[in-house]
Amino acid sequence: MKKIINKKANCFFDDVFDVVKLIPRGKVTSYGAIANYLGTKSSARMVGWAMNASHTSSLKIPAQRVVNRNGMLTGKHHFTTPTEMEELLKKDGLIVLNDTVVDFKNKFWDPAIEIDL
């Protein structure tokens, strides 16, 4: 698989969406890991904005699979209900306790390692 980076201007959200669509069921990644993979290490917050925007996209983006660097569901308030993110992660086979992915280190999917450059 080739590195995902759109050449068009203003396509950062599309790049983020392309990465997020590759996260397998049962795995999660972080905003920072996506930003780092896209070559914009300091733009983790923009990745969060992209995840918020993903809810209005016509594409199916598994935004629930993106959490903070500690495995916490910090984006849960952007879902339709306060529990939807956790419910979707549970459907993915993950365990969530106190708004944090259990066994986060082993469930972490790093696009810089998993996606062939």
N, C-alpha and C positions, 0 to 999 in steps of 0.2 A: 504494500500500500504506500502511496506517495504522501509526502507531507501535505497537509491541508492548509493552503493559504490562497485566498482569492486575490487576484491581481487588481480588481476594480477598486476604486476609492469607495469608502464608506461601507465596506462589506465585513467589518469586524464581527458584527452580530451573526452574519451568515457563517463565518469561519468558526465561531463558537458553536453554533448549532450543528455544523458538520462534525465537530469533535464529539459533542454530547451524544449524537445519534450513534456513535460507535461504542459507547460504554455498554458493556454486556450486562444482562440481568444478573443480579447478585453482587454487583460491584458498584462502587461510587468513586468519584474523584472530587477534587477541590477546585474552587474558583482560581486559586493561584497556580495549580498544576496546569490548568487549561491556558491561562495567561502566559505561563512560562513556555509551554509548547508552541504557542503562537508567536513567540519572540517578543512578547510585551510583558515581561515579568512583573512590572509594577502596576499592571492594569487589572488586578483581580476584581476590583470594584466594578469595572466595566463589564466583566464577565457576569457579575451579579445582575447588572442592569439588563444584559442580554437574556439571562434566565427569566427575569421578570417579563420582558417583552415576548418571550417564547410562548406565554400563555395566550397571546393574541395571534400567534402565527397559524397559518393554515397547515403547516407541517407538524408532524407528530414528533415533538422534542421531549425526551424523558428527563425533564428538568429536576425531578425528584432525586436523580442520581448525582447531583452536584451539591456538595455540602462545604462547610468551612474546613480549614486546615486541621481541625480537631475532630472532625466527623459530626459536628453539630448541625442541626437542621435550621440554620439561620435564615433560610429563604422561605420558611413555611408560611409566613404571613402573606406571601404573594399567591398562594393557592386559593382555590374557591372556598375551602373551609380550613380552619386551623389544624385539622387532623389529616387532611388529604395527602400531604407529602409523606407522612409516616405510613398511612394506609397503602400508598403506592409502593413504598420501599418494602413493606411487608409482603406485598404481592410479588415483588422481585426476589423474595426469599431472604431478606435481611431482617435482623432483629434490631429494634430501636428501643432504647431505654432512656427516659428523661431527655428526650429530644436529641439523642446522640446515637450514632450507629455503633452497635456493639461489635467488637473485634475489628475496629476501623483499619488498623494496620494491615490486616490480612484481606480485607475487603477493598482496599484502595487500589484503584486502577490509574496508573500514571501514563498519560498519553505520550510523553516523551520516550517511554520505554516500549509501550504496547503498539504504537503506530510506527511502522517502518518509515524512516526518514529518507 
